[in-house]
Amino acid sequence: MMDNFEVSNALKTFRIIVDTREQSTKKALERYDSFGVPYERATLNFGDYCGQITLPEGDLYDQSLRISPKCVVERKMSIDELAMCLGKQRDRFRREFERASNNDSKVWLLVEGASWEAIENHRYRSMMRPNALIGSIVAWMTRYDASLIFCKAGTSGRMIKEVLYRDMKERLERGEFG
């Protein structure tokens, strides 16, 4: 188990891994810059973002391999994108969450520009009815032990960093590494 000094030193190396399938748009680059920590790209087996640290014996994840981290953030840019994932793309979305579940990984589902009230009042373009969408979201959270974050697009980078950093810190302090 690491002592406080080793935990602190490992956290100083914290950076974010962005899945290679995330497109490098202007908004995405702004989001990455708002992390406030370095980031790099690698292929994740599930999720869009995960944390990376350097332990005394080397990096936590070998980026030459497909990475299956213990905590990821799955980002959706809108309620419409989430509705599409829970509707037409449900099988693909389910397989991604099952890969995470089979790896005992925590998934944080972050949806930009969303709120329960916006869903309840059908302030999105999808034909999926509010009750169906709310039911699907809550069932998904229950089935896969996923956590949900609604935030503004301009806040998502900071939220992604906070979730991944705090998860890494907690796991280091519990002695899950080293």
C-alpha angles and dihedrals in degrees: 000000000000121000122229092267092054092046090051092049092048091050090053087066093052115137135158126248114215116203112248090234091066106102117237098233124157090259091048092052089050089051091050091049090051090059087084090213133077118277136195136184127248137145114274120199088220137357130034102254138025137169126255130195136174113241122197088265094047141276118349093230129035102228093200086072132061103269124229102187127190093235130031140168116225107200126204119187095214148356087263092059091047091049090051090051091050092043124030095010096040096121093053091045091048091052090053092052091045090054088053093046092049088054092050088242128157115232122202110197108208118191119189121219093008139126136168088248092054089052093045090051093045094241092162135079101241118108089225107116119240094246091051093047094047090047091050093048094050092044090050092050090050097042096048100027087239124164122221128218124184115195144146117274090245091057099046097089092055092046092050090052094046094050094047095041094048092046091051092047093050093049092048091050091049089055097245090143132047 
